[in-house]
């Protein structure tokens, strides 16, 4: 997940036209050091207005340690903003199902 900064760029600036942006906000080194070219990223819009996921982007170039940035390319804008809690709940449901499957498949006699 990558969040935009309204003072530097808005997701719609690159989602509408497939543009790119050098992303260097927050904990880029910690969160994206292992990201590979082609990895997909959920685009999160915070700040004022409707907060949530607004689209899908891709890593165009891997983490640049000297510049402390990654290059992100906009792929597709979602038709509606998806609230953070919706994604979080889907993730938790998938994780719980994964744990149950692993547990029952590995410990059943």
PyMOL commands that set and color helices and strands:
alter all, ss='L'
color gray80, all
select helices_A, chain A and resi 11-15+28-32+84-107
alter helices_A, ss='H'
color red, helices_A
select strands_A, chain A and resi 2-3+20-23+40-45+52-64+69-82
alter strands_A, ss='S'
color yellow, strands_A
deselect
rebuild
show_as cartoon
